Amino acid sequence: MYKVFTLPKSRVLTLNVGKSIRLVKTFILGIETSCDDTGCAIVNNKGKTLGEALHSQHQIHLDNGGIIPPIAQTLHRQHIENVVKKALINAEMHLNDVEAIAVTIKPGLPLSLEIGTKYGKYLCRKYHKPFIPIHHMEAHALTIRMIEDVKFPFLVLLISGGHCLLAIAQNVNKFLLLGNTFDDSPGEAFDKAARRMKLKNIPEFSQLSGGQAIELAASKSTDPLKFKFTIPLVQYRDCNFSLAGAKTQLMCHLLKEEKAHNIAPDQVIPNVYDLCAGFLLVITRHLSHRVQRGIIFAERRGLIPNDRKTLVVSGGAACNNFIAKGLQMVCTELGYQFARPPPQLCTDNGVMIAWNGVEKWKANIDIIYDYDSIVTAKTSPLGENITRAVIEENISCKWVRLNKLNDASAFK
């Protein structure tokens, strides 16, 4: 039995027997509150963003030395209504005009997720709209399809402040997980390293995130190989990630330099730019190695057809141009296309949530009217875990040569 909605006369209605009502023109409102950004956007079925708004908590958490969940929750609560209202105003639309409301429900900070989910349910009840639950990492993975013609299946590397994983996107809600992180994500490693190197004490970097600060500092390096780093996990024939060792190596270099130069508590070591370059280089090489093995595994198993060979890189750390440069080199050598969303769509935002909602709406997936059945989750695996299959394939790689990255000019 079909649910009946009051629709503007300009809308064209199409009924599919046994399925939900589908509109030729579809508008989905997306809400994102998984971490420290309150985002909202309205996107149509063609991938056009009609209106969006974002409230960032970046500076507050930077001043506090990291994200404090109760503060993040309070700020989400204070701003979510205005963010949604602003997005609708920018789109020149009313909530009655949207077909459904898509909201990030997992994974993320529980206190933050709770705000977006509760507000989304409230709006759905008030305006009689279906709720589309969104997996945050699935949304990152599929954002590229909003702006480029990337067809399933494709390889996707998701790198952010909370995640580092390699997967094959087979469909809107079907993923094969090839590798995950054992410890720190790239964004987390960058934040911790930048904080320990006291980059914030340099005025030029004081307003930047750890990843942004390290990338900019590395661009000023004159000797990227001054500090030696060992690439993590080279002896393990899998696609998993680990950055804890690289971070420990950085700390050892840093302590040695601080002692050698008698650095005061608020001072920065003289060779900090070179240290940042070395750290960024080892992380890029590590990511490139795991992606290369993932490409070979997909080829051996016939998981990606020859005409679909694309690596998508998304998530906040995908904004890093040096990392992108290394991954592009791997793709070029192995016959893959390289794709990543523009920076504003790599970081957390409402647009990617709304677009994931559009994708699910088109596929008639997760269109929920039982609001009480929707629950948030701090952690949630991405798709089917086949990391064991990667290990069993026992792939030995002849690494793509990334020597061009060793030159200081590569960081510019």
C-alpha positions in Angstrom: 0.0 0.0 0.0 1.4 3.4 -1.0 1.9 6.3 1.4 0.3 9.5 0.1 2.1 12.8 0.2 1.0 16.3 -0.7 3.1 17.3 -3.7 3.6 20.5 -5.6 1.7 20.3 -9.0 5.0 20.6 -10.9 6.3 17.3 -9.7 5.9 14.2 -12.0 4.8 11.1 -10.2 5.8 7.6 -11.3 4.5 4.4 -9.5 6.5 1.2 -9.6 4.4 -1.8 -8.6 5.6 -3.3 -5.3 8.0 -0.4 -4.7 7.9 3.0 -3.1 6.8 6.1 -4.9 9.6 7.5 -7.0 9.8 11.0 -8.4 11.4 12.1 -11.7 12.8 15.0 -9.7 14.1 13.9 -6.4 15.4 16.1 -3.6 17.1 14.7 -0.5 18.1 16.6 2.5 21.3 15.4 4.2 22.5 16.0 7.8 26.0 15.3 9.0 27.1 15.4 12.7 29.4 12.4 13.1 32.3 14.4 14.5 33.0 18.1 14.8 31.2 19.6 11.8 27.5 20.3 11.6 26.5 20.0 8.0 23.3 20.1 5.9 22.6 20.1 2.2 19.9 19.5 -0.3 20.9 17.5 -3.4 18.8 16.4 -6.4 19.0 13.1 -8.3 21.3 14.7 -10.9 23.9 15.4 -8.3 23.3 19.1 -8.2 23.7 20.8 -4.8 20.7 23.2 -4.4 21.7 24.5 -1.0 24.1 23.8 1.8 25.4 25.1 5.1 28.2 24.1 7.4 29.2 25.1 10.9 32.8 24.1 11.7 34.1 23.6 15.2 37.7 23.4 14.0 39.2 26.3 15.8 37.6 25.5 19.1 39.0 22.0 19.1 42.3 23.1 17.8 42.6 25.5 20.8 41.7 22.6 23.1 44.3 20.3 21.7 41.8 17.9 20.3 38.2 17.0 20.0 36.3 16.9 23.3 33.1 14.9 22.7 30.8 16.8 25.2 31.9 20.1 23.7 31.3 18.8 20.2 27.8 17.6 21.2 26.9 21.0 22.8 28.0 22.9 19.7 26.0 20.5 17.4 23.0 21.1 19.5 23.4 24.8 19.4 23.8 25.1 15.7 22.0 22.2 14.0 18.6 24.0 13.6 20.2 27.1 12.1 22.4 25.0 9.8 19.4 23.1 8.4 17.4 26.3 8.1 20.2 28.1 6.2 20.7 25.2 3.8 16.9 25.3 3.0 17.1 29.1 2.5 20.1 28.8 0.2 18.2 26.2 -1.8 15.0 28.4 -1.8 13.1 25.3 -0.6 10.9 24.1 2.2 11.1 20.8 4.0 7.8 19.9 2.3 9.8 19.9 -1.0 12.2 17.1 -0.1 11.4 13.4 -0.6 13.4 12.1 2.4 15.9 13.1 5.0 19.3 11.3 5.1 21.3 11.3 8.3 24.7 9.9 9.4 24.0 7.4 12.1 27.4 5.5 12.1 30.3 5.4 12.7 31.4 8.4 14.7 31.3 10.1 18.1 28.2 8.8 19.9 27.4 12.2 21.4 27.7 13.9 18.1 25.8 11.3 16.1 22.9 11.5 18.7 22.3 15.1 17.9 21.9 14.7 14.1 19.9 11.5 14.4 17.4 12.9 16.9 17.0 16.1 14.9 16.5 14.1 11.7 13.9 11.9 13.3 12.1 15.0 14.6 12.0 16.5 11.1 10.8 13.2 9.6 7.9 12.9 12.1 6.9 16.6 11.7 6.9 16.6 7.9 6.0 12.9 7.4 9.2 12.0 5.5 11.1 8.8 5.4 14.5 8.5 7.2 17.5 7.3 5.2 20.3 6.1 7.6 23.8 6.7 6.3 27.1 5.0 7.0 29.6 7.8 7.1 32.4 5.9 5.3 30.0 4.7 2.5 29.1 8.3 2.0 32.7 9.3 1.6 33.3 6.4 -0.8 30.4 7.3 -3.1 30.8 11.1 -3.2 32.9 10.9 -6.3 29.9 9.5 -8.3 28.2 12.8 -7.7 30.7 14.7 -9.8 32.4 12.1 -12.1 31.1 9.1 -14.0 32.7 6.4 -11.8 30.9 3.1 -12.2 30.8 0.2 -9.9 32.9 -1.7 -9.0 35.9 0.5 -8.1 38.7 0.5 -5.6 38.4 3.1 -2.9 40.9 4.4 -0.3 39.3 6.2 2.6 41.7 8.3 4.7 40.6 10.7 7.4 40.9 11.7 11.0 39.2 8.5 12.2 39.6 6.0 9.4 42.1 4.4 7.1 40.8 1.6 4.9 40.9 0.1 1.4 37.8 -1.5 -0.1 36.1 -2.4 -3.3 32.8 -0.6 -3.8 30.6 -3.1 -5.6 27.3 -1.3 -5.2 25.6 1.5 -3.3 25.6 -0.6 -0.1 27.9 -3.5 -0.9 31.6 -3.2 -0.2 34.5 -5.7 0.1 37.0 -4.6 2.8 40.6 -5.4 1.7 42.5 -3.6 4.5 42.0 -1.6 7.7 44.2 0.2 10.1 45.6 -1.4 13.2 46.1 1.9 15.0 46.2 5.5 14.0 44.5 6.9 10.9 46.5 9.4 8.8 44.6 12.4 10.1 45.1 11.2 13.7 48.8 10.6 13.1 49.2 14.1 11.6 47.3 15.8 14.4 49.4 14.1 17.1 52.7 14.7 15.3 51.9 18.4 14.6 50.9 18.9 18.2 54.1 17.2 19.5 56.3 19.2 17.1 54.5 22.4 18.4 53.7 23.6 14.9 50.9 25.7 16.3 53.6 27.9 17.9 54.6 29.0 14.4 52.1 31.8 13.5 51.7 30.6 9.9 50.4 27.2 11.1 48.4 28.3 14.2 45.0 28.1 12.5 45.6 24.9 10.5 44.8 21.3 11.3 47.7 18.9 11.8 47.5 17.5 8.3 47.4 21.0 6.7 50.3 22.2 8.9 52.5 19.2 8.1 51.8 19.5 4.4 52.6 23.2 4.4 55.7 22.8 6.6 56.9 19.9 4.3 56.7 22.2 1.3 59.4 24.4 2.9 61.8 21.4 3.3 65.2 21.5 1.6 66.2 18.0 2.6 63.2 15.6 2.8 65.6 12.6 3.4 67.5 14.2 6.3 65.5 12.0 8.8 65.4 8.3 8.1 62.1 6.5 8.4 61.3 2.8 7.9 58.1 2.1 5.9 55.7 0.2 8.1 54.5 -3.4 7.4 56.6 -4.0 4.3 57.1 -7.6 5.5 53.4 -8.3 5.7 51.6 -9.4 2.5 48.3 -7.8 3.2 46.5 -4.5 2.7 46.3 -3.4 6.3 47.7 -0.1 7.6 49.7 0.9 10.6 51.1 4.4 11.4 52.0 3.9 15.0 55.6 2.9 14.1 56.1 5.9 11.8 54.8 8.2 14.6 57.2 6.5 17.1 60.1 7.1 14.7 59.2 10.8 14.4 59.1 11.1 18.2 62.6 9.6 18.4 64.0 12.0 15.9 62.2 14.9 17.6 63.6 14.0 21.1 67.1 13.7 19.7 66.9 17.1 18.0 65.4 18.8 21.0 68.2 17.5 23.2 70.9 18.3 20.6 69.7 21.9 20.2 68.6 22.4 23.9 65.1 23.3 22.8 62.9 25.2 25.3 59.3 24.0 26.0 57.7 26.4 23.6 60.4 26.3 20.9 60.4 24.4 17.6 63.4 22.4 16.4 65.5 24.1 13.6 64.9 21.2 11.1 61.2 20.9 11.6 60.4 21.3 7.9 62.6 18.4 7.0 61.1 16.3 9.7 57.6 17.0 8.5 58.7 16.1 4.9 60.2 12.8 6.1 57.0 11.9 8.0 54.7 12.8 5.1 56.9 10.9 2.7 56.9 7.6 4.8 53.1 7.8 5.2 52.6 8.3 1.5 54.9 5.4 0.6 53.0 3.2 3.1 49.6 4.1 1.7 51.0 3.6 -1.9 52.3 0.1 -1.0 49.0 -1.1 0.4 47.0 0.3 -2.5 49.4 -1.4 -5.0 48.8 -4.8 -3.4 45.0 -4.1 -3.4 45.1 -3.4 -7.1 47.0 -6.6 -7.8 44.6 -8.6 -5.5 41.6 -7.2 -7.3 43.1 -8.2 -10.7 44.0 -11.7 -9.6 40.4 -12.3 -8.3 38.7 -10.6 -11.2 36.9 -8.2 -8.9 37.3 -5.1 -11.1 36.8 -5.3 -14.9 39.4 -3.7 -17.2 37.1 -0.9 -18.2 36.4 0.0 -14.5 39.9 0.3 -13.2 39.6 3.4 -11.0 41.1 4.3 -7.6 38.9 6.7 -5.6 40.6 8.5 -2.7 38.3 10.3 -0.3 38.1 11.5 3.3 39.7 14.5 5.0 43.3 13.4 4.5 42.6 13.0 0.8 43.0 16.7 0.6 46.7 16.2 1.0 48.2 16.8 -2.5 51.5 15.1 -1.7 49.7 11.9 -0.8 47.6 12.2 -3.9 50.8 12.7 -6.0 52.2 9.4 -4.8 48.9 7.5 -5.3 48.6 9.0 -8.8 52.0 7.6 -9.7 51.0 4.1 -8.6 47.8 4.4 -10.6 49.6 5.6 -13.7 52.1 2.7 -13.5 49.4 0.0 -13.1 46.8 1.4 -15.6 44.3 2.8 -13.2 42.4 6.0 -13.3 42.9 8.3 -10.2 39.9 10.2 -8.8 39.2 12.2 -5.7 36.5 14.7 -4.8 37.4 18.4 -4.5 38.6 19.4 -1.0 35.3 20.7 0.2 33.7 17.3 -0.5 36.6 15.3 1.0 36.1 16.7 4.5 32.9 16.0 6.4 29.9 17.8 4.9 26.1 17.5 4.4 26.4 17.2 0.6 27.9 13.7 0.7 25.2 12.6 3.1 22.5 13.9 0.9 24.1 12.3 -2.2 24.3 9.0 -0.5 20.6 9.4 0.3 19.9 10.0 -3.3 21.9 6.9 -4.3 19.9 4.8 -1.8 16.6 6.4 -2.9 17.3 5.5 -6.5 18.1 1.9 -5.4 15.1 1.7 -3.0 17.5 0.9 -0.1 17.0 1.9 3.5 13.9 4.0 3.1 12.7 3.8 6.7 9.4 4.9 8.3 9.9 3.1 11.6 12.0 5.8 13.2 12.3 4.0 16.5 14.2 1.2 14.8 17.1 3.6 13.9 20.0 3.6 16.3 23.4 5.1 16.2 26.7 3.2 16.4 30.2 4.4 17.4 31.8 1.8 15.3 30.6 0.0 12.2 32.6 -2.1 9.7 32.5 -1.2 6.1 31.0 -4.1 4.1 32.3 -7.7 4.0 35.7 -8.2 5.5 37.9 -10.2 3.1 41.3 -9.2 4.6 42.0 -12.9 5.2 41.6 -13.6 1.5 44.2 -10.9 0.7 46.7 -12.6 3.2 46.0 -16.0 1.7 46.8 -14.7 -1.8 50.3 -14.1 -0.5 51.1 -11.3 -3.0 54.7 -10.3 -3.3 55.0 -6.9 -4.9 57.7 -5.2 -7.0 57.0 -1.7 -5.8 56.3 1.1 -8.1 59.2 3.4 -8.0 58.4 6.6 -6.2 61.9 8.2 -6.2 60.6 11.4 -7.6 58.9 12.0 -4.3 62.3 12.2 -2.6 63.1 15.5 -4.1 62.2 18.7 -2.2 60.5 20.0 -5.3 57.9 17.2 -5.1 56.5 18.8 -1.9 55.9 22.2 -3.4 
